[in-house]
Amino acid sequence: MFMPVITKITRQKKNLDRYNIYLDEAYAFSVDESVLIQHQLTKGKVLVDFEMDDMIYEDEVRKAFSAALNYLSYRMRSEQEVKKKLLDVGYGEAVALEAIKKLHDYNYINDEAFSKALLSTEKNSSKKGPNAIRQSLKQKGIDEETRQQTLEGYTEQEQLEVAMALAEKVLRSSARLTPSQQKKKIQDLLARKGFPFQIGKTVIQRLEDEFETDGWADKLADQGEKAWIKASSKYSGRERRQKVKQQLYGKGFPLDIIDAFIEQKEQEDG
């Protein structure tokens, strides 16, 4: 039975922790220094197939482990993210899973800690609600039980505080809109951010006194003019009045304010 012999061992120039192994004068494979020491690889040592398979497998796991550590050095990752990364760069399923096991042993991967960190970031920096954060956790491969436990840390009071800050920002930037338009804008934003309907409803109720119901002339300056021009391009007389009234009423303008505006525009048009 033929058994190869190690005839030369050389250190790699670009990676001093790795060694090239030559069997019967021909390059065979490379290993990490720790594998070299563990298997006592020396010139003249006879190798059998299963020894080589074990060494190559162990070395692949070490390389995958090192690659995962580098991937984790930029920020925390979920187990699913790490596994996907290892598979994407070419490591086999068994090697990736073994590397991940080692990462767990050293606590480099911890989906519970990762989930809490993601919750904190998306709540405080991205101002997201629980529904959006739940979806983010799911996309990262976090299981349902951990998702639920994590979101229990996002209290209703905290949700209201974050949602209120978003709503107040909308109010400051939409002074020329009608109260109904402002409310819709707030509701739409909170829904996109992943807040439950009840949170949006409570925020609107708490801000009721903040919705400006005066200054209709200023609010109509832009919206009324646009509605009039648009209707005038297709209609005139009674039909134009009806189209403008429908559009402005739908935006929350009071009927008496609309009628006064239409009367003014008709007088201007002669």
HUDA-V459094 format. One record per backbone hydrogen bond with DSSP energy under -0.5 kcal/mol. CO is the residue of the C=O (numbers start at 1). NH is the residue of the N-H. If there is no record, write none. Layout:
co,nh
CO,NH
CO,NH
This chain:
co,nh
4,47
5,7
5,24
6,44
8,22
10,20
15,12
15,18
17,33
18,12
19,31
20,10
21,28
21,29
22,7
22,8
22,24
23,26
26,23
29,21
31,19
32,36
33,37
34,38
35,39
36,41
37,40
40,42
42,45
45,6
48,51
48,52
49,53
50,54
51,55
52,56
53,57
54,58
55,59
56,60
57,61
58,62
59,63
60,64
61,65
62,66
63,67
64,68
65,69
66,70
67,71
68,72
69,73
71,74
71,75
78,82
79,83
80,84
81,85
82,86
83,87
84,88
85,89
86,91
87,90
92,96
93,97
94,98
95,99
96,100
97,101
98,102
99,103
100,104
101,105
102,106
103,108
103,109
104,107
110,114
111,115
112,116
113,117
114,118
115,119
116,120
117,121
118,122
119,123
120,124
121,125
121,126
122,128
129,133
130,134
131,135
132,136
133,137
134,138
135,139
136,140
137,142
138,141
140,80
143,147
144,148
145,149
146,150
147,151
148,152
150,153
151,154
153,155
155,159
156,160
157,161
158,162
159,163
160,164
161,165
162,166
163,167
164,168
165,169
166,170
167,171
168,172
169,173
170,174
171,174
174,177
178,182
179,183
180,184
181,185
182,186
183,187
184,188
185,189
186,190
187,191
188,192
189,193
190,195
191,194
193,129
194,131
196,199
196,200
197,201
198,202
199,203
200,204
201,205
202,206
203,207
205,208
207,210
207,211
208,211
210,212
215,219
216,220
217,221
218,222
219,223
220,224
220,225
222,226
223,227
224,228
225,229
226,230
227,231
228,232
229,233
231,234
231,235
236,239
236,240
237,241
238,242
239,243
240,244
241,245
242,246
243,247
244,248
245,249
246,250
247,251
248,253
249,252
251,181
254,258
255,259
256,260
257,261
258,262
259,263
260,264
261,265
262,266
263,267
264,268
265,269
266,270
267,270
